[in-house]
Amino acid sequence: MTQPKLGADDVRQLYEQHGAALLLYARSFLADGGLAEDAVQQVFLKLLRGETTVPDTPLAYLYRAVRNTALNARRSSARHVAA
């Protein structure tokens, strides 16, 4: 069974409640504050665009998605530095 997608108001509410903490979490993986902000924004944009569904525990999903996005950004920036 697929989970419903979140509406814009739901996404906004999640961002208002957890955006700052998610940014701090992303900063634990990325030294660059701009990259950390981008990681958090990418996750919320995917939600707004309906590109992903959220399980019953959206907060756990958000932390996992931010972690994965931040780690991908870190790997990508490391490749650019090494080149």
Residue, then its C-alpha position, 0 to 999 in steps of 0.5 A: m500500500t502506498q502512502p499518501k503524499l503530503g500537501a503544501d501545508d503539511v510540508r510547511q508545518l514540518y519545515e517550521q517545526h523541524g527545519a532548524a534542527l534538520l539544518l544543524y543535523a546536516r551541518s554535522f555532516l557538512a562543514d559548509g553551511g551553504l551545502a547543509e542548507d541546500a541538503v535540507q532544501q532539496v529534501f523539502l522540495k522533493l516533498l513539495r513536488g510530490e516526488t516522494t511519499v512519506p511513511d507513517t513517521p515523517l520525522a524519521y524519514l526527514y532525518r534519514a533523507v537529510r543525512n543521505t542528501a548531506l552525505n551525497a553532497r559531501r562525496s560530490s564535493a570531495r570528488h570536485v576537490a580531488a579533481 
